[in-house]
Amino acid sequence: MTRKNKLENNWLYVWGIVIIYNCFSIFTRQVNSNSSKILLLMNFFFGGYAVIKSLIKLKRYRTNISKLIFLILSYYIYILPYVYLNFKNGYYTLYTLLVMPIFFLIYFYTEYQCGDIFNLPSAIMNIIIVLSVTSLFFWLFGSIFHFVHFYDSTVIEWGGVRQIYGIKFLYYEIQHTMFLGNSIPRNSGIFVEPATFGLILNIILILKLLVQKNSNLIGSIIIILTVVTTTSTTNIIVTFLVLIIAFTQSSSEKLKKIKKIINIIWIPILTIVSVYTVLLLLKTKLNGESYSLRMDDFNAGIEAFKDHPFFGNGFADTTSMIKYMNTSRLLQPGKTGFSNGLLLIFIQGGLYLGIIYILPLIKMIKSGVTSKNVVLLLVPFLFLILVFSTMAQYSELDILFVIMCIYIPNYLNNLRGDNDV
């Protein structure tokens, strides 16, 4: 990329920051604050700006946009009946289902046609690495050793209304976990819970190591260390799987002899090690509150989905599953939250919305089977594991990844020299 192009793309860093901060950061859950609305408006502004730049670029390069028009029309024809039925949520429904997906669809179509789909994701990766370094510093020297004191406080509504302390815009201490009989702070960064932070880190790691095949070793190590400090079981497991897949897919000459052996038995090794790791990590979780709440969420979610399986219980409706939750949770303020983002989409949108959400993932899996590309087969499953255990639904980063799944198969297969997906 030329110096001129780098300067022209600096705005992507600002958009990237807004996308990240709007993905269940504490600023989206602050009580008596307009920060969530400001973030939404900023995303709308930058998304609109991206569309304008994309249309200008498409015209300049005289790119055929018939496929893009077909995709947009097909999506609108399909989604409009659902939007009509859920219009009571007003601007949020319109923004989430009609505006932002199309912004990303146009942007990534243009980037793919005219060069590279990784301009925006690369900016987000770099921002996440900076946030990871920052969180590691304040987690270690503030939360663990107490050399740094947290004087900034804010009130958020997540698991009940509560006050949290941290460093303004950079780090907040939200949750603790028991380790060897001691209460240890978990690294949440600027997000509402460690699992959310871990999900974002893993999405970046998946794109970085498996799709883009970025060889920035230091950046990858920083992200991995940060995932570990979240102490999120699912995220640590996914990180471990990403590393194994990345290793077996590496084209490094130094690893050729080792890979010849591993590639023959990598699936059994992956299975055995993964099962052992899962059992080891879950050993301390099975009898804990986190596990019981997640299982209750799953059971309550399935029952709520069965109430309205086709069109769902209503977009952004967060109460439909409460009646099926364990009655003891209803007596405890803050215990009626939900932890399964993927299931929540099907609860609120039924099969109608759920299918459109997972369709790009199915397309990627199909392309992986056709092209015999292991990465295309496994990336969708890794993403589904993440969103199945964490809340990230309807966020811009979530939508961005799903839209990218439309173009990732072509991107990877073109790198391999395949002409068709």
N, C-alpha and C positions, 0 to 999 in steps of 0.2 A: 504494500500500500504506500503511495507517495505521501510526502509531507503535506501536500495540499489536501489529499483525501482524509488524512488523519485529523487535520484541523476542521474539515467539514463534518466529520463524524463525532466531534467532541460533544455535541448535543445529545448523542446517544448515552453518554455517561450520566447526564442529568435525568434522562428518561429512565435509565437503568436504576438509578437511586430511587426514583418515585415508584417504579414497579416493585422493587424489593421492600420498600417501606410500606407499601400497600398490601403486602402478603402477610397478613396477620401479625404485623408488628404492634407494639403496645400503642402506637399512635392511631391505630384503627379502632382501639377499644377504650380510649380515654373518656372518662366521664366529664360531662359539661365542657366538651371541647369540639371545635369544628375541624380538627386536624384530619379526620377521615374524609370529610367532604372536600377539603382542600386537596388532599392526595388524589381523590377521584377526579376532580376538575383538572388537576395537572396531568393526570394520565390521559384524560380526554383531549387536552390541548396537544400534548406530544404525539398521541396517536393520530390526531388529525393532521398534524404537521408531517408525520411520517407518510401518511397517505398522499398528501400534496406532493411531497418530494418524490414519492414512488411513481405517481402518475406522470410527473414531468420527465422522470428518467425513462419510463416506458415509452413515452412519445419520442424522446430524443433518440432512443435506440431502435425505434420502430418495431417494438416487440409485439408479437401476436398475443392479444389478451382474450381471445375467444374462450380459452379454457378457464381463465380467471372469472369471466362473466358467467360462465356456466356454473362454476362452483358457488359463486355468490347467489345467483338466482335459485339454485337447487337448495341451498341452505335456508334462504328466506322463505321459500315455498313450504319447506318442511317445518321451520321453527315458528312461523307466524301464528298458526292455530294455537300453539302452546302459549305464546306471548299474549294472545287475545284472552285466553282463559285465566291468565295470571296478571292481568294489567293492573290489578288493585295495588300492586307494589310499586307502580309508577316508574319513576326515572331509573331506579335500580335495576328493574327487569329489563328495560329498554337498553340501558348501558351495558349490562352484563351479557345479554343474549343477542342483541341486534347490532351494537356498535363495536365493542372491543374485539370480538372474534373477527369481524370484517376488517378492522384496522390491521390486525396481525396477518390475516390472510393476504391482503393486498401487499403489505410490507414484505413478507417472506417470499411471496410469488416474485416480486420485483428483484429481491436480493438473489434469489436462485437463478432467475433468468439473466441477470446482469453481472453475476460474479460470485458472491459468497453469502451463505445464509448465516454466517457467524459474526457479523459486525455487531449487532445488538447483544447477542449472547456473550460475546467476548468481553464487551464492556461490563455486563452484569457479573461475569466471572471475576474480573479484576476488582470490582467493587466488593464482592463477597470475600475475596482474599483479604482486602483491607479491613473489612468488618470482622473477619476471623482473627486476624492479628490483634486488633483492638480488643475483641472479647477475651482472647487468651490472656492478654496482659492484665485486664481488669479482673478476670476470673481468678488468676493466680495471685496477683499482688493485692487485690481488693477483697474478693470473696474468701479466698483460702488463707492468705497470710495477714490480711487486714493492714497492709502498709498504706493502702489508698482507702480513704473514707468516702462513702457515698452520701452526699448532701442533697442531691436533687431528688425530689419525690413527686410522684404522680399517682392519681387514682384511676384504676382500670376496672372494667367489668369483664371478668373472665374467670369462671369458677367462683362466681360471687363478686361483689364489689369490694375491692381491697386497695390498700396503699402500698406502693412498692418504691424502692430506693435504688439509685444508680447514678450514672454519669449522663447528663443530658444529651440525647440524640445518639449515644454511643453504646451504652451498656446498662442493663438493669438486672438486679438480682430478684428472681421470682420464685424458684422452686428449690427444694432440698431433697436429698435421697439418703437412705441409711447405708453406710458402708462400714463393716467391722464394728458395728455398734455405735458409730458416730454419724452425726448429721452433716452431710457434705453438700455444699451449694452446687447446683447444676448450671452449666453454661447455657443461658438462653439468649445471649447477645441482646438484641433490641426487640425480641419477639415474645409473644404471649406465653410460650412454653418451650422447653428444650426440644421436644419432638418436632415442632414447627421449624426451628432453626436447623435441626438435623435433616429434615426433609429438603429444605432449600439447599443445604450444603451437598446433599447427595444428588439432587438434580444437576447441580453444577458439575459435580464429579463425574456423573454419567456422561454429560455432554462433553466434558473436557477430555476424559480418558478413552471413552468408548466410541464417541461419534467424531469429534474433531481430532482426536488422537494428539492432543497437545502435550508436548514433552517437557513442560515447565515443572520440573521435579519439586522445586521448593514450594511452589504454589499448591501442588497436590498434597505434599506433606502437611502443610499448614491446614488445609481443609480436613484431612484425615484426623489430625490431632484435635481439631475443634469438634469433630463428630464424637470422638471419644469422650471429651469433656462434657458433652450433653448428657452422657450416660443413658441415652435412649437405646434400648435393646434392639428394636427393629432397625433403627438407623445404623447402628454399629454392624449388624448382620449384613445389611445391604452394602455398606462400604466394603466389608470383607469380600462379598461376592463380586463387586465391581473390580476390586484389585485382582482377584483371581482371573476374571474374564479378560481384563486388560493385559495381564501377564501372558496368558495363553494366546492372545491375539497380537502381541507385540512383534514387530518386524526387525527388532534389533539383532545385528549380526552376532553380538556377544552372547545372546541367549539361544542361538540356533540349536546347538547341541543339546541343551537342557530341554528346549521346547520339543525336539523330536521325540523325546521320551514322554514328556508330560502330555503332549497332544494326543498320544495313544490312549492314555488312561485319565485324562483331565476330568472327564465327567464323573467317574467313580470317586476320584479324589475330592472333587468339588462337593459331591453328595455326602461323603463320609465326614469331611471336615465341617461342612455346613451344619449337618445334623448334630455333631458334637458341640459346635459353637452355640447353636440354638439351645441345646439342652443345658449347657453351662450357664448361659446368660439368663435363661428362663428359670433356673433353679431358685434364684432369689426373688423372682417375680410372681411365681405361681400362687403363692399364699398371700401375696400383697394386695393392697387396695387397688393399685393400678390394673392388675389383671382382672379382678372381679368386676371393676367398673367397665372395662372393655368388653368382657363377656356379656355383661348386662346390656351394654349398648348394642351389641350384635343381636342379641335375642329380641330386644325391644324394637330395633330397626327392622328386622325381618317381619315382625308382626305389623308394624306400621306400614311397611311396603305392601303387605298383603291386603291392607284396607283399600288401597287404590293403586293397583299394580301397573295400570297403563299410563295414565296422566299424572299420577302421583298425588300427594297431599297438598301441593301448592308451593310455588317457587319461594324460597327463603323462609318457608314455614319451619320453625324450630320447636314446635310444641306437639306435633302429631305423635311422636314416639314416647312422650313423657308418661302417658297413661299406661304404657306397657312396662315402664321401668320398675325395678324393685321398690316396694313401698318405703323401705328404710331410707332410700335416697331422697324421696320427696319430703322427708322430715328434716333433711340437712341442707341448709342454704348453700348453693354453689356446687352441689353434687349432681345436678340434673343437666349438666353439659353433655356434649356428644363428642366422640373421638374418632369416628370413622367417616372421613370425608367422601370416599367413594360410595359407601352405602347411603349417605345422606343425599347424594345426587339422585339416587334411585327412589329414595323415600319421598323427596320433594318433587321430582320430575317424572317418576315412574320409568317404565321401559322406553317411553317416547323420548325423554331427554337423555336418559342413560345411554341409549344406543348411539346417539349423535356424539356423545362424549367419548365413547370407546371405539368408534368406527375407525379413526385414524390409527389407533393402536392395533386393531385387527388388520388393517391394510399393511402396517409395518410387518406384522407377523407373517402374513401371506407372502409379502415380498421376500422375507427371510427364508421361507421354505423354498420359494421359486429360485432364488439366487444362491441358496445354501450359505447364507451369511449368518453366522452365529450371533453377531451383535444385534442384527435386526430382529432375531428371534427372542433374545433375552431382555433387551432394553424395555419393551412394553411391560414385561412381567415385573421387572424391578420397579418401574414407575407405579404399577398397580399395587404392589406391596406397600410402597410408601404412602399412597393416598388412601389405602385401605385402613391404615393405622393412625393417620394424622389428618387434621383439618387444614385443607388448602384449597377447597373447592371454590370455584368462581373467581379466584384471585387472578390478577393479570399474569403472574408467573405460571400459574397452572394452565391458563388458556394458551399462553405463549408456547409451552412445551407440547400441548396437544396439537396445536397448529403446525409446529415444527415437524411433528411426526408424519405429516403429509409429504414433506419435502426431504426428510432424512433418508428414506430408501433410495431416492434418485441420487442424492448427494453421495452416499456411500457406494452405490453400485457404479456410479460414474468414476469414482476414484479407482475402482477395481477394473474399469474398462468395460463394464456391462452396458449395453445400449438400451436395454429395456428393463423395466421393473416387473 
